[in-house]
Amino acid sequence: MNTPSPIATSANKASTRANSCPAVWMMLKHPLVQAGLVLGAGFGGLADGIVLHSILGWHHMICYTMDCQPLSVAQLQQENTQDGYFLLVVWLMVLTGTAMLFRAASQAGLAASSRVLVGAMLAGCGTFNFLEGLINHQILGLHHVVPGSPHQFLFDMLYLANGVLFFVVGAWLIRSPKSTIDQH
């Protein structure tokens, strides 16, 4: 028997009320969704910092040249230190999200759904990517995805699109009728 998840049930109740909060806001109050959003944002930041900053070396948190290539060892050390602070913040987000997840799991009567958790993590990752791309790449110009590339703007837009796509897929997984209570 398919039992609707507590999230879907509260979303359905919310959507039937005239002029009330949208169902999305009701889902955001669910502890599992909150934990997933924070975890997803943290993992998204770690993926950005590890892959784009460290492994590929495309950019740093703050670039001082148009192509983000440091002009001296001292400048590279400064950029690496700034990247370290960024990674520390997103690592703390992962720790916070993990604590939130344990707290959500320990609440009596809370039905856990792996689909909802994965959806919330994807939505959190997408939100992080979109906001980081919009603020750091477009508004502040601190760095770009591939600085100095002839396709710099395209890479920045693909990064924003990736954020939107992750968020939409995550929201769909959270709201999907298949988000049922996992039976243990």
N, C-alpha and C positions, 0 to 999 in steps of 0.2 A: 504494500500500500504506500503510495506516495503522499507523504505528509508535507505540507508546505513549511518552509523554514520560517523561523521567527522573523527574519528580515523581510521575507516576502509577505508574511501575514501583516506586519506593521506597515509595509509599503502599500498593501491593498487597502487597509483601513484608512491610511492617510490620503490615498488618491480618491477615495469615495467622498471625503469631506469637501464640501464646496469652499473654494477660496482658502484652503488651508495650506500648510507647508507642503511643498512637493515631496513625493515619495523619496526622492534622493536624500533630502535633509533628514528624513526619518531613519534611513539606512545609516547615515553618518553617525548616528547616536549609538549604533550597535557596537559593543566593545570589540568584537572580532573584526569588524570593518575598520575601526579606528586603529587597531594593532596592525592590520594588513597595510593600511595607508602609510603609517610611519615606517614599517619594515620595507615596504616597496620604495619609498623615497630614499631611505638609507642605502638599500641595495643598488638603486639607480645611481646614486652619488658615488658609491664605491666602484661600480662598473665604469662610470665616466672617469674617475680619478685614476683607477688602475689601468684601464685599457687606453683611453685617449691621452692622458697626461704621461703615464709612466711607460707603458709598453710601446705604443705607437709614437709617442713624443710629438703629437700634433700640436699641442698647446699646453700652457700652464694656466693656473687660476688667474693670474694677471700677467699679460704679455706687455713687454716694454718696447718691442719692435714690431713692424708691420707683419713680418713672417713668424714672429714669436720665437725666433732663434736668439739666444742670449749672446751678448757681445763680449762677455767676460765670464771667467769662472765664478767670480763673486756674484754676478747677476744670476747665473744658473743656480748657485746656492740659495740666493734669495727667492727665486721662483720655486725651487724645490721645497723650501721652508713654507712658503705660502700654500703650496699644494698639500704639504703635511698638515697644516691647520685645517684645510678643507676636508681632508680625509679623516682627521680627528672628529670633526663635527658630524660627518655622515656615519662614522663608526659609532658615535654616541647615539645617533638616531636609531641605528640597528639595535644597540643595547636597550634603548628605551622601548622600541617596538617589541623586542623579545620579552621584556618585563610585562608589557601590556598584554601580550599574547598569553603568557602564563596566568596573568590575572583574569583574563577573559575565560580561559579554560577552567579555572578553579571556581568560577561562579556557579552556584547550584542551579541546575535546570537549564543551563545554557547549551543549546544544541550547536555543535561545531560542524561546519561544513568546509571541507577542503576547497571546494569550488569557490565559495565566498571568500575564503582567505586568499587564494591565488588571485581572484578577481580584484580584491582590495589591494594586494601587493602590486599587481600590474597597474591599477589606477594610481597608486601612490608613486610608482616609478614614472609613469607618464606625466603626472603632475609635476614631479621634480624636474624631469627633462624639459618640459615646456616652459616652466617658470625660470629655470636656470638659463635656458637658451634665449628666452625673451629678455630677461634682465641683463645677464652677463654678456651675451653676444650682441643683442640689438640695441638695448637702451644705454647701457654703460660702456659697451665696446671694450670690456676688459680683455676678452680674447674671442676667437672664433674657432669653429670646429677644426678647420684646416686653414690657418692663417696664411695669407700670401698666395694661396692657390688661385688660379684664374677662375675657379668655380667656388670660391669662398662663400658667396651668398647662397648658392645652391646647397652646399653642405649644411649651412646654418638653417635653411628652410627645411631640409630633410630631417634635421635634428628636431625641429619644432613639430614637424609632421609625425615623427616617431613618437613624440610625447603625446600628441592627440590620439594617435592610433592605440597606443598602450592604454590610455585612459578609457577610450571607448570600449575596447575589448574587455578591460577590467570591469567597467560599469555593467556591461552586458552579462558577464559571468555572475556578478553580484545579484542582478535583478532577474536573471533567467529563471523560468519556471523549473528548470532542472536543479536549481539550488535547493536541494532537499536535505533533510537531516541525515547525516551519515550514521548508519547503524553499525554499532560495534559488536 
